[in-house]
Amino acid sequence: MAVTSQHSIAAHPPPMRRLLIPVKNAKSAVSAVMYAIRLRAEARDVAVCLLHVEESPTQWQALLGGSGIHGARRSRADAVFGPARQLLDGLDIEFAAYVRSGPVVFTILDAAEELECDEIVVPAPGSGLSHLLSRHVVTVLTARQRSARLVAVTKSGIAVP
């Protein structure tokens, strides 16, 4: 005789999605943050990693700037993250901000892997981040993407197919 029991099978919520949002200036991350907010509003768990990348200083800049160069960069980065932090504060979204130096594209890709991000979220061409992409960062990110999927979003945070 077989014993059967009925169990309520609850749908497992999807795993947390970690989003890497490159931030060039105070306004550049707004559309990507709106994407994270939209995902959270759909009852999806998300974590946001804000990333500001500065080109590595040349030997002369480092020599002339001395130890003050890092403090100045940190102050600029704090100002850059301000609007994104304001949007995320008080929401049920885990977030952290990171500053890295190096070549922009490869630093973004490396950070996505190191921080175990599922997606790199950037504004669709023609929107705010397109100025960051003046060096064609999105094109190169698309060509070189590794484990993290590149997601382009509209100004209102909707993913572009």
N, C-alpha and C positions, 0 to 999 in steps of 0.2 A: 504494500500500500504506500503510495507516494504522499508525502505531506507537502501541501502547497500553502504558501502564505502570500497575502497581497501586501506589497510594499508600495508606498507612494514614491514614484520616481520623479524626483525634482530635477528639472533641467539644470544642468551645471552652468553657472554663469561663465561667460568667456573669460579667459585669463586677462590679467591687467596688461594694457598696452602701454609701453614706454615710448614716449614721443621725444625726439630730439628736435629742438627749435633753434636754428641758428639766428642770432640777433646781431645785426650790424649797428643799428642806431635805435634811438628811443621809440620810433614808430614802426620799425621793420617787423616786429614779431606779432603785432596785433591780430592779423588774419589767422596766423597759425595758432595763437592762443584761443581764438574764437572756435577753431576746429576742435581743440581739446575740450572746450566748454560744451560744444554740441555733443561730442561723444559722451561726456559725463551726463548731460541732460537725457541721453538715451539709455541711462542706467548702465553704462559701461565704465569699468574701472580704468582710469588712466593715471599715468604719472608723467610729469613734464620735466625734461632736462633742458634748461635754457643754456645756450652756448654762445659766448662771444669770442671770436677769434681775431687776434691781432697778428699782423705779419711780424715775424721775428725781426728784432732790430739789427741793423747792420753793425759790424764791428765798431765803426766810427760812432754811431748813435749810442751804442752801449758804453763806449769809452767816454764820450762827452756827457752822457746823461748820468753816468755813475749809478749809484744805488737808488737814486730818486726816480729812475725810469719806471721801476716796478710799482712804486707807490702812486705815481701819476696814472699808470695804466689801470690800477685797481680803482681809483677814483672815477675815471671815465667809465669803466665797466659798471660801477654801481649806478651811475646816471643812465646808462644804456638799458639796464634791466628794469628801471623804475616802472614804466607803463605796463609791462608784462606782469610784474609782481602785483601791481595794483589790481589788475584784472583777476588774478588768481587768488589773491588774499581773501580769506573768508569762505572760499568754495571748498568742496570736498574733493580737491585735487592735490595730490602730493606733487611738490615741485622743488627743484634745486637749480642754482645758477652756477655756471662754470666759466672760467676764463682760461683760454689756451693761446699759446703763441705758435706760429708756424704757417706753412702754406695753407690757405683757406680750405680748399677742397679736401686735401688729405687729412687735415686736422679734424674736419667735420666727420669724415668717414671713420677715422681712428676713434674719435670720441663716441660715435654711434656704437661701435663694437665694444669699446671698453665699458661703456655705461649700459650695455645690453639693451639698446633701443630697438624697437620693432619697426619704427618709421622715422624718417627725417621729413619734417613738415616745412614746406616753403611756400610763399605766395606764388600763385600762378603767374606766368610771364605777363608783364604789363601792369602788375600791381606793385605795392610798396617795396617788396624786396628786390624788384627788378633793378634797382639802383645798386644793391649789393652785388647783383649778378652782372654788373657792367663788365666784369671780367669773365662772363659766361659761366658762372659757378654752377647754375642749375644744369646746363648742358653737360658740363664735365661730371657733375654728381651723377647724373643719369647714366652716362657712359661707364662710370667707374663704380657704381653702387655695388655694395657687397651684400651683407646679410640684411641690412635695414632697407626697407622699401621706401622709395621716394614718393611723397604725396604732395601734389601741388593743390593749393586751396584758393578760393575766391576771397575777396575782402570780408565777406560775411562768414567765412570759415567752412564753406562747402567744398568737399573734395572734387577736383576736376578729373573726369574720367580719362 
